[in-house]
Amino acid sequence: MIFIVILLVALFAIGMFRYFRQRQYLKTLTEQQFIEGYRKAQLIDVREPQEFKNGHILGARNIPLTQMKQRLIELRKDKPVYLYCQSGSRSARAAQLLHKKGYTDLQHLKGGFKKWTGKVKK
């Protein structure tokens, strides 16, 4: 029993550590903040191609999280990177990968595409 409690506390601590560490390099933006900045940035949809085809933010490029490592050459380190996915979890993982590769200006959309009410291309 005590082992399970220790394990749960350790998992919670690791999760909290990752959360606060991520906040140092990834800024979560509201839809309004996202709209204000994404035209001057690299707008990347990290969802899979079929999700992208079903609708995406106008001006976005599709670089799925599953292909991100192989396609890093397509992204510039000297320009902001605005990321989004369906709900926010894949874009956070993409930001973690980009951060490890030296990208510093990383933003993602709070709530992801499912919360987006702006212009969409289908």
N, C-alpha and C positions, 0 to 999 in steps of 0.2 A: 504493500500500500504506500509506504513512504517513498519507494522508488518511483511510483507513478506521479506522486505530488512533485518530487524533484524534477522529473522529466517534463511535466507540464509547466513548471516555473521556468525551467531552462528554455523551453520552446517559446514561451511568452517573452522572455528577456531577449532572445535572438530576434524575434519579430519586432519588438520595440526598437532595438538597436538598428535594424535595417530601415525601419520607418523614418527614424530621425536622421540617419545617414543620408537617405534618399532626399530628404528635404533640403540638404545642403547643395545639391547639384541639380535638382529638378523642381521647377516652379509649376504648380498646378494653377491653371487659369480658369476663371469663369468664362462663359460664352462671350460676354461683352469684352473682356480683356483679350480673349483669343482673337476676336474679330478686329480689334484695334491694332494687333501686331502681325497677324499671319501673312499679310500681303507683302511685308518687307522681309519675310523669312522663307525658309525651306519648309513647305507644308507637306508632311509625310503621313499617309494613311498606312498603318502597319497591319491592317486586316488582310485576310487572304483575298486573292483576285476575284473570286465569285462574290464576296461581300462587297468589294469595291465596285464591281459592275452593277450591283443592285442599288447603288446610290452612294455618293461621296461628296465631301465639301468641294465646292467649285475651286479649281486651281490646285487640288491635291495631287501628289504623285503617290503611286502605290508601291511601297517597298515592304512586303510582308515581314513580320518578325522572323518567320522561319527562313527568310533569305537575307536578313540584315547583315550578317557577317560577310557574306559573299559580295554584297553590293555597297559596302562602305565607300568605295571609290566615287560613288554618285553623290555623296554628301560633302559639303564644304565645312571645314572647321571654323572658318572666319565669319560665318553667317549664323544667325539664330536658327535652331531647328524646332519647329512646332510639330508635335506628334499627337496623333489620336488613334483610337481603336474603337471597338463597339462600346466598351464600358469604362476603360481606363487602366485595366490591369496589364494588357499587352504593351500599351504605350509606355507604361512605367518600366516594364522589363526591357523594352527597346532603349529607353533612356539610360538604364543601368549599363547596358552593353556599350552604348555610345560614350558614356562617361569613362568607362574603362579604356576606351580607344582614344581619349583625349579631347572629346567634344565638351565644351564648357557652357554654352548658352542653350539650355534645354528647357522647353516648356511642353506641357501637355494639357489637354482639354478635360476639365472636371466633368465626370459623368460620361465622357466619350460621345460617340456619334449618336447613340440612342437618345441623348438629351439635347442634341443640336436642333435649333429651330431656324438657323440661317439658310442661306442659299445652298441648294443641293443639285448636283448633276446626276442624271440617271442614264 
